[in-house]
């Protein structure tokens, strides 16, 4: 069921009349009333969907979410526009958060970067993924504000969910995660043997990690399939998204999904419409034979952030241009699932053991990257029932 929020026409009119009243000479009063008028009028275009339910709200920008096999929920807060006090957290049943796995791993700060080791602390966490086998994997591109990576910082951290202790840290050498890289998201093979990443930095590419040996390598680096598409413009709120200096965001390989059998990896650039795929066997062989990795065009979609494959091999798409969620079927057709004005930049998907879907709203278009300050900071984790 969808509903429209429509404020009283009389209320809006009253504010507008008040704004034009000659008795209001105080500039602060005028500004306050102007902002109030915007609050009243803006929701007219707001659309909400009752299927989308709020799970928790946060004080800081959230990107990743994951749900373990025993229904524990984890989220992460990237160190982008602010020096966040917590990078990885567990969401408790009352909606509060708890630093995970402990406070020490979350102790790194911009102001203390020369004092705290980047090897064994979270620097800029972008993604969290529970593998369904007792581990939580944390992707740390270690690039505050998505700028230059911190020396010795890029890593994948594996945490034992039973003991809540770090099990292993997988560091990435500069030839895999260079100074302009930004490891974005990860998918873990069903057998736990490999991890596959998108790198949305420069140059865009894919990264493969052998979880047994710890060896990693880049694949399709600077390949057209992992780069932003120059003819694609990301639009939000009905207009092109632009930084204050007029530049449009050019995000490379970002969205990623792994088939349930672990045999096929899907990805696309955020600033792009083309989805690609490749066999994971080819990605693994690319360590010895780079020519084995050849991207195959899979579908035409639109700018997206998160991807998720369900048990029916349908691919969920988070679509920031319409605050929505769409589904790409095996027939190549994209159909809308839901649209909700609260989904300001729908970001990452996760699915719980009971089938419930989760998604974060990261409000990237409202961030200081595109404004002098936050224009909307109602960071929220939502849940919804999967498509039938």
Beta strands, then each sheet from edge to edge (+ up, - down):
strand 1: 2-4
strand 2: 47-49
strand 3: 53-58
strand 4: 65-67
strand 5: 73-76
strand 6: 88-91
strand 7: 97-99
strand 8: 125-130
strand 9: 135-140
strand 10: 155-160
strand 11: 165-171
strand 12: 183-188
strand 13: 194-199
strand 14: 205-210
strand 15: 216-219
strand 16: 235-236
strand 17: 239-240
strand 18: 253-258
strand 19: 264-269
strand 20: 274-279
strand 21: 296-300
strand 22: 307-309
strand 23: 315-319
strand 24: 324-328
strand 25: 334-339
strand 26: 346-351
strand 27: 357-361
strand 28: 379-384
sheet 1: 1+ 2-
sheet 2: 3+ 28- 27+ 26-
sheet 3: 4+ 5- 6+ 7-
sheet 4: 8+ 9- 10+ 11-
sheet 5: 12+ 13- 14+ 15-
sheet 6: 16+ 17-
sheet 7: 18+ 19- 20+ 21-
sheet 8: 22+ 23- 24+ 25-
end
